Amino acid sequence: TKYFNIDAGKTKNVNFQILMPTAEGTYPVHLDIFSNSDLIEAYQAAEDVVVSLFKYTLEVTIEPPGAGYVVKSPSKATYSAGEVVTLTAHPYSGYEFDHWGGWPPYPGVGSTSPSIQITMDEDWWVVAAFREVAVAQCPLSVSASPSSGGSVTRSPDKSLYDDGEMVTVTATARSGWTFKNFTGVRFDGSTWTSSANPVHPKGCETKSVTAHFVEEAPPPPPPPPPPPPPPPVYICPYCGA
């Protein structure tokens, strides 16, 4: 509430400073004029003030396209003034994060840390820059044990796989055989076993996969035929003793 005095017959310019609310909405503003402590109803005024808070946008660009992605937290279309947004860059295979760029200049922009924070005091355009890196490639062999028990395929089928690339290895048993399990040998010398079919080893983690088969038991032989009946006995009624 603001009070001030005006002498009779005089005019006075009055400036009002209104403390704006922190939430959007419609707020009433009242003006009452008194004469010698008595309210002059003819000089009452009321206005509704619509408050719209500033909203800012945050646009993120990936360079080069397809090299990675950026997670915004919180992720929204617009942000309130002063809101803090965390940006975290994640590279795809074959790339690594290099630096941040964009506009306007800011201490965090230009950082080589994959995670920065932006204070939303205006519209932002941020560039996440990645650089291409050499990807290790390794062989992955597959085999069947015994070889007569079935076949093993890998997809994609090629001589070298990128580091971390997923490979699908599938075993198919031949007639009279049953798939048992897979065993694998990693590049560090450790081993693994799985009864799943197919399995999905990764490039440069597993160097060989073997599918094991067991031969099915042959069916039991049929039962022997029943013995023949004894020959009939003939008795001659006319033969003497």
C-alpha positions in Angstrom: 0.0 0.0 0.0 1.3 3.5 -1.0 0.1 6.7 0.6 0.7 10.3 -0.5 -0.9 13.8 0.1 -2.2 16.3 -2.5 -3.2 19.8 -1.5 -6.6 21.0 -2.5 -6.6 22.5 -6.0 -3.2 21.1 -6.8 -2.1 18.3 -9.0 0.7 15.8 -8.5 2.3 13.2 -10.7 2.7 9.9 -8.9 4.8 6.9 -10.2 3.9 3.5 -8.9 6.4 0.7 -8.7 4.7 -2.7 -8.5 6.5 -5.7 -7.3 5.7 -8.3 -9.9 4.7 -11.8 -8.9 6.8 -14.8 -9.8 3.9 -16.7 -11.4 2.0 -16.0 -14.5 -1.6 -14.9 -14.2 -4.0 -12.0 -13.8 -3.6 -9.8 -10.7 -5.9 -6.9 -9.6 -4.4 -3.4 -8.9 -6.7 -1.0 -6.9 -6.5 2.8 -6.6 -8.5 4.6 -3.9 -8.6 8.4 -3.4 -9.5 9.9 0.0 -10.4 13.4 1.1 -9.6 14.1 4.7 -9.7 10.4 5.5 -13.0 10.0 3.7 -13.1 7.7 0.6 -14.2 9.4 -2.5 -16.1 6.7 -4.3 -16.0 8.5 -7.6 -12.3 8.2 -7.6 -11.9 4.5 -7.0 -10.2 2.5 -9.8 -9.4 -1.1 -10.3 -7.4 -2.7 -13.1 -6.4 -6.2 -13.8 -2.8 -6.7 -14.8 -1.9 -9.7 -16.8 1.6 -11.0 -15.9 3.5 -13.0 -18.6 6.9 -14.0 -17.5 9.8 -14.0 -19.9 10.4 -17.4 -21.6 13.6 -18.4 -23.3 14.5 -21.1 -25.8 17.5 -23.4 -25.9 18.5 -24.8 -29.2 21.2 -27.5 -29.5 23.0 -28.4 -32.7 25.2 -31.5 -33.2 28.4 -31.1 -35.3 29.0 -33.1 -37.4 25.4 -34.4 -37.7 25.0 -38.0 -36.5 28.1 -37.9 -34.3 26.2 -38.0 -31.0 23.3 -36.6 -29.1 22.8 -34.2 -26.1 20.5 -34.7 -23.1 18.8 -31.6 -21.7 17.8 -31.6 -18.0 15.1 -30.5 -17.6 14.0 -30.9 -21.2 11.4 -28.3 -22.1 10.4 -26.2 -25.1 10.9 -22.9 -23.1 12.5 -22.0 -19.9 11.9 -19.3 -17.3 14.3 -16.5 -16.6 17.1 -17.7 -14.3 16.4 -21.4 -14.8 19.5 -23.6 -14.9 19.7 -26.3 -17.6 22.3 -29.1 -17.6 23.5 -30.3 -21.0 25.3 -33.6 -21.3 26.9 -34.8 -24.6 27.0 -38.4 -25.6 29.1 -39.6 -28.6 28.1 -42.4 -31.0 30.6 -45.1 -31.9 33.5 -43.7 -33.9 33.3 -40.3 -32.3 34.2 -38.6 -29.0 33.1 -35.3 -27.6 35.4 -32.3 -28.3 33.9 -29.0 -27.1 30.9 -26.8 -26.7 30.2 -23.7 -28.9 27.3 -21.4 -29.6 25.9 -18.0 -28.8 25.9 -15.9 -26.7 29.4 -16.4 -25.3 29.4 -17.8 -21.9 32.1 -19.3 -19.6 30.6 -22.8 -20.0 30.5 -22.6 -23.8 33.9 -23.5 -25.1 34.4 -26.1 -22.4 35.7 -29.5 -23.2 33.7 -31.1 -20.4 30.8 -33.3 -21.7 28.5 -31.7 -19.2 27.8 -28.0 -18.7 25.1 -25.8 -17.1 23.4 -22.9 -18.8 21.6 -20.1 -17.0 18.5 -19.1 -19.0 18.7 -15.3 -19.1 18.2 -15.1 -22.9 17.7 -17.3 -25.9 20.5 -19.8 -26.3 22.0 -21.6 -29.3 24.5 -24.3 -28.2 26.7 -26.4 -30.5 28.0 -29.8 -29.3 31.1 -30.5 -31.3 32.4 -34.1 -31.7 35.4 -35.4 -33.5 35.9 -38.7 -35.3 38.2 -41.2 -33.7 39.7 -44.4 -35.1 37.7 -47.5 -34.1 39.5 -50.7 -33.1 38.6 -53.8 -35.1 38.9 -57.4 -34.1 38.2 -60.8 -35.6 35.5 -63.1 -34.2 35.6 -66.8 -35.2 32.7 -69.3 -34.8 32.8 -73.1 -34.9 30.7 -76.2 -34.1 31.7 -79.1 -31.7 31.6 -81.7 -33.1 31.5 -80.3 -36.6 29.1 -83.1 -37.6 26.5 -81.9 -35.0 25.4 -78.8 -36.7 26.3 -75.4 -38.2 27.0 -71.9 -36.8 26.4 -68.6 -38.5 27.2 -65.0 -37.5 25.4 -61.8 -38.5 26.8 -59.6 -39.9 29.2 -62.0 -41.4 32.6 -60.3 -41.9 36.3 -60.8 -41.0 36.6 -57.8 -38.6 34.1 -56.2 -36.2 34.2 -52.7 -34.7 34.9 -52.4 -31.0 31.6 -52.9 -29.2 29.7 -53.9 -32.3 27.1 -56.5 -31.6 27.2 -59.8 -33.5 24.4 -62.4 -33.6 25.7 -66.0 -33.5 23.1 -68.7 -34.2 23.5 -72.5 -33.9 21.5 -75.0 -36.0 21.5 -78.7 -35.1 21.6 -81.4 -37.8 19.1 -84.3 -37.8 19.9 -86.6 -34.9 21.6 -83.9 -32.9 20.6 -81.3 -30.3 22.1 -78.0 -29.5 23.5 -77.9 -25.9 25.2 -74.5 -25.3 27.7 -71.9 -26.5 31.1 -71.3 -25.0 33.1 -68.2 -25.8 36.7 -67.0 -25.2 37.4 -63.3 -24.6 40.5 -61.4 -25.6 41.6 -61.3 -22.0 41.6 -65.1 -21.8 38.4 -65.5 -19.7 35.5 -67.6 -20.9 31.8 -67.6 -20.8 29.0 -70.1 -21.3 25.4 -69.6 -22.4 22.5 -71.9 -23.2 20.7 -69.2 -25.1 20.4 -69.5 -28.9 21.3 -67.1 -30.5 23.9 -65.2 -28.5 25.2 -61.6 -29.0 28.9 -61.2 -28.4 30.5 -57.8 -29.0 33.4 -57.0 -31.2 36.8 -56.8 -29.5 35.4 -58.5 -26.3 34.9 -62.1 -27.5 37.4 -63.6 -30.0 35.8 -67.0 -30.5 32.5 -68.7 -30.0 31.8 -72.5 -30.2 28.4 -74.2 -30.4 28.2 -77.5 -28.7 25.9 -80.3 -29.9 25.0 -83.7 -28.4 23.9 -86.7 -30.4 20.4 -87.9 -29.7 20.0 -91.4 -28.3 19.0 -93.9 -31.0 15.4 -95.2 -30.7 15.1 -98.6 -28.8 14.9 -101.7 -31.1 11.5 -103.1 -31.7 10.4 -106.0 -29.4 11.1 -109.6 -30.7 8.2 -111.4 -32.5 6.3 -113.9 -30.4 7.3 -117.5 -30.6 5.4 -119.7 -33.1 2.7 -121.9 -31.6 3.5 -125.6 -31.0 2.6 -128.0 -33.8 -0.7 -129.8 -33.4 -0.7 -133.4 -32.0 -2.7 -136.0 -34.1 -4.3 -138.9 -32.3 -5.4 -141.9 -34.4 -8.7 -143.3 -33.1 -8.3 -146.6 -35.0 -4.8 -147.4 -34.0 -4.6 -150.2 -31.5 -2.6 -150.1 -28.4 
